[in-house]
């Protein structure tokens, strides 16, 4: 039930604040920093969304600053993964793999026949599809 509530409440500016907390390297952020980075009209609006995250159990307030306590994958966040402090689309790993394999195949291309052309088309088409999906997901980020 709690996860359904988080999925329902985590949208719009609250999702943008959650995304910002995910990206922060130092771990703690204040309302003014959130207001400046996300271009909110006032710090009170930032506090409202930060408190909403605290109410959902995703963040904690310690001496005026907020930090994440729980990472959830709901909605558009299911399409991303955190890798060494960077939040990247999950498809980028597949896109990179197929592009690398296709480049290797092209560099080793020796004989032109049905199977070699089929493999070349398969590799290039797979790369193109995965890069398209990666860019589409990246544009949908909060």
N, C-alpha and C positions, 0 to 999 in steps of 0.2 A: 504494500500500500504506500509506503514512504517513497519508493522509487517512482511510482506513478505520479505522486504529488510533485516530486522534483522535476519529472519530465513535463508536467503541465505548467509549472511555475517558471521554469528556466527557459525564458525566451526574451526577445527584444533587448532592451538595455541591460537587464539582469544577466542575460547570456553574454553580452559584450563585457560586462564587469567580470564575470566568471572567467572568460577567455583571457582578459588582461591579467587576472590573478594567476592563471596557469602559465602565462608567458613570463611573469616577473622572475628575475634571477635571484634577487635578495630575499624573497620569501614574504616580506611584510610590505604593505602599502598603506598609505594614509588616504583619507577622502580627497584632500586637495590634489594629490598626485593623480588619482583616478579622474577627478574632474578635468584636470589639464589635458591628460593623455586622450581621454574619450570625448573631450570638448563638450562637457555638460554645461548647462547654464549656471549652475551653482553647486557648491560643495554639498548642500542639503540633498540634492538629487543623487549624488554619489553615495552619501550616507544611507539614503533610503534603499538603494539597490544592494549596498554592502550588508545592511541589516537584514535584508530579505535573504541573502545568502547565509547569514548566521542563523536565521530562523529555519531555513531548510536543512541546516546541519552540515553545510558545505564549507563554511568558513568560521573563524573564531576571532574575537576581538581581544587584543592584548594591549593594554595601555595606549588606547587610541588608534592603534594600527590593526590591520586585518591580514590574516593569512589563511590559506586553504587548509582544511583538515581532511577533506575527502574529495577524491577525483571520481567523477561519474561520466559514463558514456551514454548520453541521451541525445536524441534528435540528430542534428548535424554533427555533433561531437563524435558520433560513432565512426565517422569517416576519417578521423584524424588519430594520429598516434604521437606520443611524446618520445623523442629520441635525443638524448643528451642535451636537454634544455630547449630543444627546438620542437615545435609542433608542426608536423608535416602530414599531408594526405597519405593514407595507407597505400594507395595505388602507386605512389612514386617508386616504391621498391620494385614492383612488378614492371613498371615502365622502364626503369633503369636496367633491370635484368634483360628484358627483351631487346632493348636498344643495344646493349653490350653484345648479346649473342648474335644479333643481326649484323652488327659491325664486324664481329669476328668471322661470321659466315661469308660476308662480302669480301673480306681480306683473303679468305681461303678458297674463294670461288675458282674452280678449275675447268669444269666441263659444263656445257650448256645442254641440258636435256629436260624432260618433263619434270623429274623429281627435284632437280636443282632449282628450276624456276618456281615450282610449287613451294619449296622450302623458303626461298627468297621472298615470295609474295606473302606467305604465312608469317614470317618474322617481321617484315615491314608493316603489314597490316596490324599485327598484334601490338607492335610498338606504337603505332599511330593511335589505336583505340585506347591503350592505357594512358598515353600522354593526354589525349582529349579528356578522358575521365578524371585524370589528376587535375587538370586545369579547371574543369567544371566544379570539382569539389573545392578547390582552392578559392574560387570566386564566391562560393557559398559560405565561406567562413564568417563568423560574427565580426 
